[in-house]
Amino acid sequence: MRFVPVDAILSGSILGRNIYTDNREPEFKAGREIDEEMVRRFQLEGYLGCYVEDDFSKNVKFPYFVSEKTFVQALLAVKSAKPEKILKVARLIYDELAAKKEEERIISEFDIRSLRTYTLHHNVSVGMICAAIGFKMRMEADDVKNLIAAGLSHDLGKNLISASILCKKGQLSDEEYQEIMTHPEKSVEVLRENGEMNAFIYQAIALHHENENGSGYPFGKRDREIPLAAKIIHVADVYDALTSHRPYQRAYAPKDAIAYLKSGAEILFSKKVVGALEEILSPFFVGTTVHLSNGEYGLVIGMTPILKRPIVHMLGSGKTVNLARDPAYENILITNSCIMPVDYKGNVEKLNEDRNPAHRRKKVLVVDDMGVSRLQAQHALEEEYEVVLASSGIEALNLVRTSGYPDLILADIDMPGMDGIEMIQKMKAHGMRDVPIIFLSGISGKETIMRGYQVGMSDYLLKPSSPIYVRERVAVALGLRRDNV
């Protein structure tokens, strides 16, 4: 069995795994031939792809995280929104995983879902990811069970929010964003109306959008004020959202979603939780096609203790290689998988067309005294934006005096002569208004970050940040993509 992205599914293929929507019986049964109508449905309904059976992949042993029966029970329990059913299936998931060896509690499969049932499947997937992280972090048994229940329930409140808001393409209005931000509270309300859960679960759900630096919602809590369970749900929630097709954003590859989370660690996410996720999540899922740095293509057919070095069956030679052990492949890397990174250029240009009849590319001013940092930022952004570089605050001030203000400023803080915060203060004193400011710095002290907020920064990124994280945060600050809410 192997995974095929939606754009590459061919009629005549044999479906390898049941696909469920929100019922006990599968919407599409394994073993059936995929016809053209089915391919069209997959494309129109926003499926990421599907698993197929063929001669090449017949020896792939699929590593189910939990049994299909348990997965279906979880779907039905979450759909019911009844606490007793959710608690029951949380215990079932716990018992199933507790019976496995630690190395078997690895997530290496895609949940095949449509846009219509996105929230239901998202809740279930987040519950599963929370379970794996809870075991990895050696949490107490009762805490893991409660964590699973909270993960399964964390977005129930979104069922009370208009689909026109949830599925809106493009930036949300202030009113719409405020409505979205009520969903943790609404999730707790749904559970209380249908039964009873404990304070551990309610608190984890209510606070799962709080950020480490205090910039989250609903209370702006930070660091130690946020319970561990809420931090785990936050990471699991964002990971699953990033790796799923949504109306306003295409899916990330698992490895790119991990890179995003790692870059946001200690700012948005708990570093320990992100580290635990990385240890229970395969960046290259079993059944996916991968491209190696030596030019070969292969199919991932199994995992090794080193998750980044799976067992790969080569498409050309037909040989099977354990990348963790084969000395001939010691320096060979997997450069990409069949789930490609987000098409940033296409998405951003389309959104720019929607907002700007002149099709003008947004201008980003990058200010950093380190040449390497400037070039890294330029490389991350130049396909989507007009990037202007400045090596100091003084040079940046001269540029805006002669060329006008950019659409966004990405600046270091610690620079000789004039630091980034003083530079922004001077620009504002000379009339700069409504320009998003992102500081990208190696300084993570609370006092420095607070100074940034005092001059109106939109976001704060820690060096080194991955290109994918920089692109995403810039797009969010410019309103070209929605933040993960």
C-alpha positions as CSV (number, residue, x, y, z in Angstrom):
1,M,0.0,0.0,0.0
2,R,1.3,3.5,-0.8
3,F,0.0,7.0,-0.4
4,V,-0.8,9.0,-3.6
5,P,-1.4,12.8,-3.4
6,V,-4.8,13.9,-4.7
7,D,-3.3,15.5,-7.9
8,A,-1.7,12.2,-8.9
9,I,-4.6,9.7,-8.3
10,L,-5.4,7.8,-11.4
11,S,-8.7,6.2,-12.3
12,G,-8.3,2.4,-12.4
13,S,-6.2,2.3,-9.2
14,I,-7.3,0.1,-6.3
15,L,-8.2,1.9,-3.1
16,G,-5.9,0.4,-0.4
17,R,-7.6,1.7,2.8
18,N,-11.1,2.5,3.9
19,I,-12.0,6.2,3.9
20,Y,-14.4,7.5,6.6
21,T,-16.3,10.7,6.8
22,D,-18.6,10.9,9.9
23,N,-20.4,7.5,9.9
24,R,-19.6,4.0,11.1
25,E,-19.4,2.7,7.6
26,P,-16.7,3.9,5.3
27,E,-17.6,6.4,2.6
28,F,-15.2,4.6,0.2
29,K,-14.3,0.9,0.8
30,A,-10.9,-0.5,0.4
31,G,-10.6,-2.8,-2.6
32,R,-12.8,-0.9,-4.9
33,E,-11.5,0.4,-8.2
34,I,-11.1,4.2,-8.2
35,D,-13.1,5.6,-11.1
36,E,-13.1,9.1,-12.7
37,E,-16.0,10.3,-10.6
38,M,-14.2,9.3,-7.4
39,V,-11.1,11.2,-8.5
40,R,-13.3,14.3,-9.1
41,R,-14.8,14.0,-5.7
42,F,-11.4,13.7,-4.0
43,Q,-10.3,16.9,-5.8
44,L,-13.5,18.9,-5.2
45,E,-13.9,17.8,-1.6
46,G,-10.4,18.7,-0.6
47,Y,-8.9,15.3,0.1
48,L,-5.1,15.3,0.6
49,G,-4.9,12.0,-1.3
50,C,-5.5,8.3,-0.6
51,Y,-3.8,5.0,-0.2
52,V,-3.7,2.6,-3.1
53,E,-2.7,-1.0,-3.6
54,D,-0.4,-1.9,-6.5
55,D,2.4,-4.4,-7.3
56,F,5.1,-2.0,-6.3
57,S,3.8,-1.4,-2.8
58,K,2.3,-4.8,-2.0
59,N,5.0,-5.6,0.6
60,V,4.6,-2.4,2.5
61,K,3.4,-3.1,6.1
62,F,1.2,-0.3,7.2
63,P,1.9,0.9,10.7
64,Y,-1.5,1.8,12.1
65,F,-1.2,4.0,15.1
66,V,-4.5,2.6,16.6
67,S,-6.8,0.0,15.2
68,E,-9.3,1.0,12.6
69,K,-12.1,0.0,15.0
70,T,-10.8,2.4,17.6
71,F,-10.4,5.2,15.1
72,V,-14.0,4.8,14.0
73,Q,-15.2,4.8,17.6
74,A,-13.3,8.0,18.2
75,L,-15.0,9.6,15.2
76,L,-18.4,8.7,16.5
77,A,-17.7,9.7,20.1
78,V,-16.4,13.1,19.0
79,K,-19.4,13.6,16.6
80,S,-21.7,12.9,19.5
81,A,-20.0,15.5,21.7
82,K,-21.0,13.5,24.7
83,P,-18.4,13.5,27.5
84,E,-19.0,9.9,28.6
85,K,-18.4,8.6,25.1
86,I,-15.3,10.7,24.6
87,L,-13.9,9.6,28.0
88,K,-14.6,6.0,27.1
89,V,-12.8,6.2,23.8
90,A,-9.9,8.1,25.4
91,R,-9.4,5.2,27.8
92,L,-9.6,2.8,24.8
93,I,-6.9,4.7,22.9
94,Y,-4.8,4.8,26.1
95,D,-5.1,1.0,26.6
96,E,-4.3,0.2,23.0
97,L,-1.1,2.4,23.1
98,A,-0.1,1.2,26.5
99,A,0.1,-2.3,25.1
100,K,2.6,-1.3,22.5
101,K,6.3,-0.9,22.8
102,E,7.6,2.7,22.9
103,E,9.1,2.4,19.4
104,E,5.7,1.4,18.1
105,R,4.0,4.6,19.3
106,I,5.1,6.5,16.2
107,I,2.7,8.4,13.9
108,S,3.5,7.6,10.3
109,E,0.2,7.8,8.5
110,F,-2.1,10.3,6.9
111,D,-5.7,10.8,8.1
112,I,-7.7,10.9,4.9
113,R,-10.4,13.6,5.3
114,S,-12.5,15.9,3.3
115,L,-13.0,19.6,3.9
116,R,-16.6,18.9,5.0
117,T,-15.5,16.7,7.9
118,Y,-12.3,18.6,8.6
119,T,-13.1,19.7,12.2
120,L,-14.3,16.2,13.2
121,H,-11.2,14.4,11.9
122,H,-9.0,17.2,13.1
123,N,-10.3,16.7,16.7
124,V,-9.6,12.9,16.5
125,S,-6.1,13.4,15.0
126,V,-5.2,15.9,17.7
127,G,-6.3,13.5,20.3
128,M,-4.1,10.7,18.8
129,I,-1.1,13.1,18.6
130,C,-1.7,14.2,22.2
131,A,-1.7,10.5,23.2
132,A,1.7,9.8,21.6
133,I,3.2,13.0,23.2
134,G,1.8,12.2,26.6
135,F,3.4,8.7,26.5
136,K,6.6,10.2,25.3
137,M,6.7,12.8,28.1
138,R,6.1,10.1,30.7
139,M,2.9,11.6,32.0
140,E,0.9,9.8,34.6
141,A,-1.7,7.4,33.2
142,D,-4.7,9.4,34.3
143,D,-3.2,12.6,32.9
144,V,-2.6,10.9,29.5
145,K,-6.2,9.7,29.4
146,N,-7.5,13.2,30.3
147,L,-5.1,14.7,27.8
148,I,-6.5,12.4,25.1
149,A,-10.1,13.4,26.0
150,A,-9.2,17.1,25.9
151,G,-7.5,16.7,22.5
152,L,-10.5,14.9,21.1
153,S,-12.7,17.7,22.3
154,H,-10.6,20.8,21.9
155,D,-12.4,22.2,18.8
156,L,-16.0,21.1,19.4
157,G,-16.9,24.8,19.8
158,K,-16.1,25.4,16.1
159,N,-19.3,23.6,15.3
160,L,-21.0,26.7,16.7
161,I,-19.2,29.1,14.4
162,S,-20.4,29.9,11.0
163,A,-18.8,27.9,8.2
164,S,-18.5,31.1,6.2
165,I,-15.9,32.2,8.8
166,L,-14.2,28.9,9.2
167,C,-13.8,28.4,5.5
168,K,-13.2,32.0,4.5
169,K,-10.3,32.4,2.0
170,G,-8.1,35.3,3.0
171,Q,-7.8,37.5,6.0
172,L,-10.5,37.5,8.7
173,S,-12.1,40.8,9.8
174,D,-11.6,41.9,13.4
175,E,-15.1,40.8,14.2
176,E,-14.6,37.4,12.5
177,Y,-11.3,36.9,14.3
178,Q,-13.0,37.7,17.6
179,E,-15.7,35.1,16.8
180,I,-13.0,32.5,16.1
181,M,-11.3,33.2,19.4
182,T,-14.4,32.2,21.3
183,H,-14.1,28.5,20.2
184,P,-12.1,27.2,23.2
185,E,-14.8,28.6,25.5
186,K,-17.5,27.3,23.3
187,S,-15.9,23.8,23.3
188,V,-16.0,23.7,27.1
189,E,-19.7,24.9,27.0
190,V,-20.6,22.1,24.6
191,L,-19.1,19.5,26.9
192,R,-20.8,21.0,30.0
193,E,-24.2,21.0,28.2
194,N,-23.9,17.3,27.3
195,G,-22.4,15.9,30.5
196,E,-19.5,16.3,32.8
197,M,-15.7,16.2,32.5
198,N,-13.0,17.3,35.0
199,A,-11.2,20.6,35.5
200,F,-8.0,19.2,34.0
201,I,-9.8,18.7,30.7
202,Y,-11.7,22.0,30.7
203,Q,-8.5,24.0,31.5
204,A,-6.5,22.2,28.8
205,I,-9.2,23.0,26.2
206,A,-9.8,26.6,27.4
207,L,-6.0,27.5,27.2
208,H,-4.9,25.6,24.1
209,H,-4.3,28.8,22.1
210,E,-2.1,30.5,24.7
211,N,1.4,31.2,23.5
212,E,4.7,30.9,25.4
213,N,5.4,34.7,25.0
214,G,1.9,35.8,26.2
215,S,0.6,36.7,22.8
216,G,-2.1,34.1,22.6
217,Y,-5.7,34.0,23.7
218,P,-8.1,34.2,25.5
219,F,-6.1,35.4,28.5
220,G,-2.6,36.2,27.3
221,K,-1.1,33.7,29.7
222,R,2.6,32.8,29.2
223,D,5.2,30.2,30.0
224,R,4.5,28.5,33.4
225,E,1.0,30.0,33.6
226,I,0.0,27.6,30.8
227,P,-0.7,23.9,31.9
228,L,1.3,21.2,30.1
229,A,-1.8,19.6,28.7
230,A,-2.8,22.9,27.0
231,K,0.8,23.3,25.6
232,I,0.6,19.7,24.1
233,I,-2.8,20.4,22.5
234,H,-1.5,23.6,21.1
235,V,1.4,21.9,19.3
236,A,-0.7,18.9,18.2
237,D,-3.4,21.3,16.9
238,V,-1.0,23.4,14.8
239,Y,0.8,20.4,13.5
240,D,-2.3,18.7,12.3
241,A,-3.7,21.9,10.9
242,L,-0.5,22.6,8.9
243,T,-0.4,19.1,7.4
244,S,-4.1,19.3,6.2
245,H,-5.6,20.9,3.2
246,R,-7.9,23.8,4.2
247,P,-9.9,26.2,2.1
248,Y,-7.4,29.0,2.6
249,Q,-4.1,27.0,2.7
250,R,-2.6,23.9,1.2
251,A,-1.0,21.2,3.3
252,Y,2.6,21.3,4.5
253,A,4.8,18.2,4.3
254,P,5.3,16.7,7.8
255,K,8.9,17.7,7.9
256,D,8.1,21.3,7.0
257,A,5.4,21.5,9.7
258,I,8.0,20.3,12.2
259,A,10.4,23.0,11.0
260,Y,7.7,25.6,11.5
261,L,7.0,24.4,15.1
262,K,10.7,24.3,15.9
263,S,11.2,27.8,14.7
264,G,8.3,29.0,16.9
265,A,9.5,27.1,20.0
266,E,9.8,29.3,23.1
267,I,7.9,32.1,21.3
268,L,4.6,30.4,20.5
269,F,5.2,26.8,21.5
270,S,6.8,24.8,24.3
271,K,10.2,23.7,23.3
272,K,9.9,20.5,25.3
273,V,6.6,19.6,23.7
274,V,7.9,20.3,20.2
275,G,10.9,18.1,20.9
276,A,8.6,15.3,22.1
277,L,6.5,15.7,18.9
278,E,9.6,15.3,16.8
279,E,10.4,12.1,18.6
280,I,7.0,10.4,18.0
281,L,6.5,11.7,14.4
282,S,8.0,10.3,11.3
283,P,9.0,13.1,8.9
284,F,8.6,10.7,6.0
285,F,5.4,8.6,6.3
286,V,5.3,4.9,5.4
287,G,3.9,4.5,1.9
288,T,5.1,7.9,0.6
289,T,7.4,8.4,-2.3
290,V,10.7,10.2,-1.5
291,H,13.5,11.8,-3.5
292,L,17.0,11.3,-2.4
293,S,20.0,13.6,-2.7
294,N,21.7,11.2,-5.1
295,G,18.9,11.5,-7.6
296,E,17.1,8.2,-6.7
297,Y,13.4,7.9,-6.0
298,G,12.0,5.4,-3.6
299,L,9.1,4.3,-1.5
300,V,9.2,4.4,2.3
301,I,8.3,0.9,3.4
302,G,9.3,0.9,7.1
303,M,10.7,2.9,10.0
304,T,14.0,2.7,11.9
305,P,14.8,4.0,15.4
306,I,16.2,7.0,13.6
307,L,13.0,8.5,12.2
308,K,14.7,10.7,9.6
309,R,16.4,7.5,8.1
310,P,13.6,5.1,7.1
311,I,13.7,1.9,5.1
312,V,13.3,2.8,1.4
313,H,12.5,0.6,-1.6
314,M,14.2,2.1,-4.6
315,L,12.1,2.7,-7.7
316,G,14.8,2.2,-10.3
317,S,17.0,-0.6,-9.0
318,G,14.4,-2.4,-7.0
319,K,16.7,-2.8,-4.0
320,T,15.6,-2.1,-0.4
321,V,17.9,0.2,1.6
322,N,17.9,0.9,5.4
323,L,19.1,4.5,5.4
324,A,20.1,4.2,9.1
325,R,22.5,1.3,8.5
326,D,23.6,1.1,4.8
327,P,27.1,2.6,4.7
328,A,26.7,3.3,1.0
329,Y,23.9,5.7,1.9
330,E,25.5,7.3,4.9
331,N,25.7,10.7,3.4
332,I,22.6,10.5,1.2
333,L,19.6,12.6,2.4
334,I,15.9,12.6,1.7
335,T,15.4,15.9,0.0
336,N,11.6,15.8,-0.5
337,S,8.5,13.6,-0.3
338,C,5.4,13.3,-2.4
339,I,3.7,15.7,-0.1
340,M,5.4,18.8,-1.4
341,P,5.9,22.0,0.6
342,V,3.2,24.7,0.3
343,D,3.1,26.5,-3.0
344,Y,3.8,29.9,-1.4
345,K,4.4,31.8,-4.6
346,G,1.1,30.7,-6.1
347,N,-1.0,31.3,-3.0
348,V,0.5,34.7,-2.2
349,E,0.4,36.0,-5.7
350,K,-3.3,35.0,-6.0
351,L,-4.1,36.8,-2.7
352,N,-2.2,39.8,-3.9
353,E,-4.3,39.9,-7.1
354,D,-7.5,39.7,-5.0
355,R,-6.4,42.7,-3.0
356,N,-4.4,44.8,-5.5
357,P,-5.6,45.4,-9.0
358,A,-2.1,46.6,-10.0
359,H,-0.7,43.2,-9.0
360,R,2.0,44.9,-7.1
361,R,4.4,42.7,-5.2
362,K,4.6,43.6,-1.5
363,K,7.8,45.2,-0.4
364,V,9.7,43.8,2.6
365,L,12.6,45.8,4.1
366,V,15.1,43.5,5.8
367,V,17.4,45.2,8.2
368,D,20.3,43.3,9.8
369,D,24.0,44.0,10.3
370,M,24.9,40.4,9.6
371,G,25.3,39.7,5.9
372,V,24.5,36.0,6.2
373,S,21.2,36.8,8.0
374,R,20.3,39.3,5.3
375,L,20.9,36.8,2.6
376,Q,19.0,34.1,4.4
377,A,16.0,36.3,4.8
378,Q,16.2,37.4,1.1
379,H,16.4,33.7,0.0
380,A,13.3,32.9,2.1
381,L,11.2,35.8,0.8
382,E,12.4,36.8,-2.7
383,E,10.1,34.6,-4.7
384,E,7.0,36.2,-3.2
385,Y,8.0,39.7,-2.3
386,E,10.2,42.6,-3.4
387,V,13.0,42.4,-0.9
388,V,15.1,45.5,0.0
389,L,18.2,45.0,2.2
390,A,19.8,47.4,4.7
391,S,22.8,46.6,6.9
392,S,22.0,49.1,9.6
393,G,19.3,51.2,11.1
394,I,20.7,54.4,9.6
395,E,20.8,52.9,6.1
396,A,17.2,51.7,6.6
397,L,16.1,55.3,7.6
398,N,17.8,56.7,4.5
399,L,16.1,54.1,2.3
400,V,12.6,54.9,3.6
401,R,13.2,58.7,3.2
402,T,14.1,58.2,-0.5
403,S,11.9,55.3,-1.5
404,G,9.0,55.4,0.9
405,Y,7.8,53.0,3.5
406,P,7.7,49.2,2.8
407,D,4.7,47.0,3.3
408,L,6.5,45.2,6.1
409,I,9.8,45.5,8.1
410,L,11.8,42.5,9.1
411,A,14.6,43.7,11.4
412,D,17.2,42.5,13.8
413,I,17.2,44.2,17.3
414,D,20.9,44.0,18.4
415,M,22.7,46.2,15.8
416,P,25.7,48.5,16.4
417,G,25.0,52.3,16.4
418,M,21.2,52.1,16.3
419,D,19.3,49.1,17.4
420,G,16.2,47.9,15.6
421,I,13.8,49.2,18.2
422,E,15.3,52.7,18.1
423,M,15.1,52.6,14.3
424,I,11.4,51.8,14.4
425,Q,10.8,54.6,16.9
426,K,12.5,57.1,14.6
427,M,10.5,55.9,11.6
428,K,7.2,56.3,13.5
429,A,8.3,59.7,14.7
430,H,8.7,60.6,11.0
431,G,5.2,59.5,10.1
432,M,5.3,55.7,9.5
433,R,1.8,54.2,10.1
434,D,0.3,50.7,9.7
435,V,3.5,49.0,8.7
436,P,3.7,45.5,10.3
437,I,7.0,45.0,12.1
438,I,8.6,41.6,12.7
439,F,11.8,41.4,14.8
440,L,14.1,38.5,13.9
441,S,16.7,38.3,16.6
442,G,19.0,36.0,18.6
443,I,17.9,37.8,21.8
444,S,15.0,36.1,23.6
445,G,14.9,38.0,26.9
446,K,11.5,39.1,28.3
447,E,12.6,42.7,28.6
448,T,13.7,42.9,24.9
449,I,10.5,41.3,23.7
450,M,8.4,43.8,25.8
451,R,10.3,46.7,24.2
452,G,9.4,45.2,20.8
453,Y,5.7,45.2,21.7
454,Q,5.9,48.8,23.0
455,V,6.9,49.9,19.5
456,G,4.1,48.0,18.0
457,M,5.8,44.8,16.6
458,S,3.5,42.3,15.0
459,D,5.7,39.2,15.6
460,Y,9.0,38.1,17.1
461,L,11.1,35.4,15.6
462,L,14.2,33.8,17.1
463,K,17.3,33.2,15.1
464,P,17.9,30.8,13.5
465,S,14.3,30.5,12.0
466,S,13.6,28.1,9.1
467,P,12.7,29.7,5.8
468,I,9.3,28.2,5.9
469,Y,8.6,29.8,9.3
470,V,9.8,33.2,8.2
471,R,7.7,33.0,5.0
472,E,4.6,32.0,7.0
473,R,4.9,34.6,9.7
474,V,5.5,37.4,7.1
475,A,2.4,36.3,5.1
476,V,0.3,36.2,8.3
477,A,1.6,39.7,9.3
478,L,0.7,41.0,5.9
479,G,-2.8,39.4,6.0
480,L,-2.0,37.2,3.0
481,R,-2.6,34.0,5.1
482,R,-4.5,33.3,8.2
483,D,-2.8,32.5,11.4
484,N,-3.5,29.0,12.9
485,V,-6.6,29.8,14.9
